[in-house]
Amino acid sequence: MKYIVTTSYRPTKEMVELARTLAKEYGVKYVNRRHVSEKLKNKEIDFYYVIDRNLMLSIKWNNEEFFFHQGIAKIRMENIFHGEKDYLIESVQPTNDSIIYDATCGLASEALLLANFARKVVATEGSIHIFRIVQWGLANYKSNVDWINKAMKKIELKFSDYKEFIRKEKDETFDVVYCDPMFENPIYESNSINPLRGFAVYDSLNLKDIEEMLRIAKKRVVIKTYQKDKLYINLKHMFDKEYVSRKSGVVYGVINK
Ligand SMILES: C[S@@+](CC[C@H](N)C(=O)[O-])C[C@H]1O[C@@H](n2cnc3c(N)ncnc32)[C@H](O)[C@@H]1O
């Protein structure tokens, strides 16, 4: 995919400098914002990175935008505060001394929730574009919610394919391993996932991967899947416990060690 780095309109000197530095780092061109729509129209680029007035980084194309935000994590945590059960927390069971590995970071919404209860979350993301936006967000986003600012600092995000990562880690490095691959049958009502679909890695999880995940976990592996997907049908027999959303068909399957 072809892309450039730019700023929002009427940038400050600082925004331009930052955008130029990122363009150099990514090995692409910096382009003045005034010329970007023309480049999109001529199909010279597929999308562009933007540094905005708050020095936050996002990706834009046509009328769409991909950026780091606290949205879904904040709502889920509010529900937990109001006494509702959250299947991620129920299945992973993070405690204040646990180290969790989130193999598929995405927008880090679930990594944030886990980090709020755990000591540390190590996360991997295999898409360079998703990684850059989320890494930038975790380092620079200022939330008006205290627990989110604290949780962001507990996430160590790596640009890595989890299939390679899990094969290099030592036995029982993490208390729990969590994996939420892209569903084979997308749930388009899932607004939090929609913006990243075009950039995501669509790998299928196999039994050898699960064996490796169990090897590097002390307590359990939790897989998020969808009742309509082949992955669920293939793994169902391995789950010691399932947390199933009757409304959406999303399953958090627990494999204990
Ligand atoms: C469904 S999303 C995860 C959403 C995440 N749980 C959240 O709360 O935002 C799946 C993510 O895993 C990433 N992914 C898929 N296969 C991967 C792989 N082999 N290695 C690393 N990341 C991968 C995708 O690029 C995507 O960002």
The ligand as an SDF file (V2000), in Angstrom:
LIG
                    3D

 27 29  0  0  0  0  0  0  0  0999 V2000
   -9.6390   -8.7220   16.3990 C   0  0  0  0  0  0  0  0  0  0  0  0
   -8.2270   -7.7060   16.4230 S   0  0  0  0  0  0  0  0  0  0  0  0
   -7.8410   -7.6260   18.1520 C   0  0  0  0  0  0  0  0  0  0  0  0
   -8.6370   -6.6140   18.8780 C   0  0  0  0  0  0  0  0  0  0  0  0
   -8.1430   -6.3790   20.2870 C   0  0  0  0  0  0  0  0  0  0  0  0
   -8.4640   -7.4990   21.1460 N   0  0  0  0  0  0  0  0  0  0  0  0
   -8.6700   -5.0710   20.8450 C   0  0  0  0  0  0  0  0  0  0  0  0
   -9.2110   -5.0810   21.9620 O   0  0  0  0  0  0  0  0  0  0  0  0
   -8.5420   -4.0360   20.1800 O   0  0  0  0  0  0  0  0  0  0  0  0
   -6.9440   -8.7770   15.8670 C   0  0  0  0  0  0  0  0  0  0  0  0
   -5.6050   -8.0910   15.7160 C   0  0  0  0  0  0  0  0  0  0  0  0
   -4.5980   -9.0910   15.6650 O   0  0  0  0  0  0  0  0  0  0  0  0
   -3.6640   -8.7740   14.6700 C   0  0  0  0  0  0  0  0  0  0  0  0
   -3.0490  -10.0490   14.2220 N   0  0  0  0  0  0  0  0  0  0  0  0
   -3.6120  -11.0370   13.4810 C   0  0  0  0  0  0  0  0  0  0  0  0
   -2.7230  -12.0220   13.2500 N   0  0  0  0  0  0  0  0  0  0  0  0
   -1.5710  -11.6560   13.8840 C   0  0  0  0  0  0  0  0  0  0  0  0
   -0.2930  -12.2600   14.0140 C   0  0  0  0  0  0  0  0  0  0  0  0
    0.0010  -13.4420   13.4590 N   0  0  0  0  0  0  0  0  0  0  0  0
    0.6350  -11.6210   14.7660 N   0  0  0  0  0  0  0  0  0  0  0  0
    0.3550  -10.4300   15.3570 C   0  0  0  0  0  0  0  0  0  0  0  0
   -0.8310   -9.7910   15.2350 N   0  0  0  0  0  0  0  0  0  0  0  0
   -1.7880  -10.4040   14.5130 C   0  0  0  0  0  0  0  0  0  0  0  0
   -4.4880   -8.0840   13.6070 C   0  0  0  0  0  0  0  0  0  0  0  0
   -3.6720   -7.2880   12.7650 O   0  0  0  0  0  0  0  0  0  0  0  0
   -5.4750   -7.2760   14.4550 C   0  0  0  0  0  0  0  0  0  0  0  0
   -4.9560   -6.0220   14.7580 O   0  0  0  0  0  0  0  0  0  0  0  0
  1  2  1  0
  2  3  1  0
  2 10  1  0
  3  4  1  0
  4  5  1  0
  5  6  1  0
  5  7  1  0
  7  8  2  0
  7  9  1  0
 10 11  1  0
 11 12  1  0
 11 26  1  0
 12 13  1  0
 13 14  1  0
 13 24  1  0
 14 15  1  0
 14 23  1  0
 15 16  2  0
 16 17  1  0
 17 18  1  0
 17 23  2  0
 18 19  1  0
 18 20  2  0
 20 21  1  0
 21 22  2  0
 22 23  1  0
 24 25  1  0
 24 26  1  0
 26 27  1  0
M  CHG  2   2   1   9  -1
M  END
$$$$
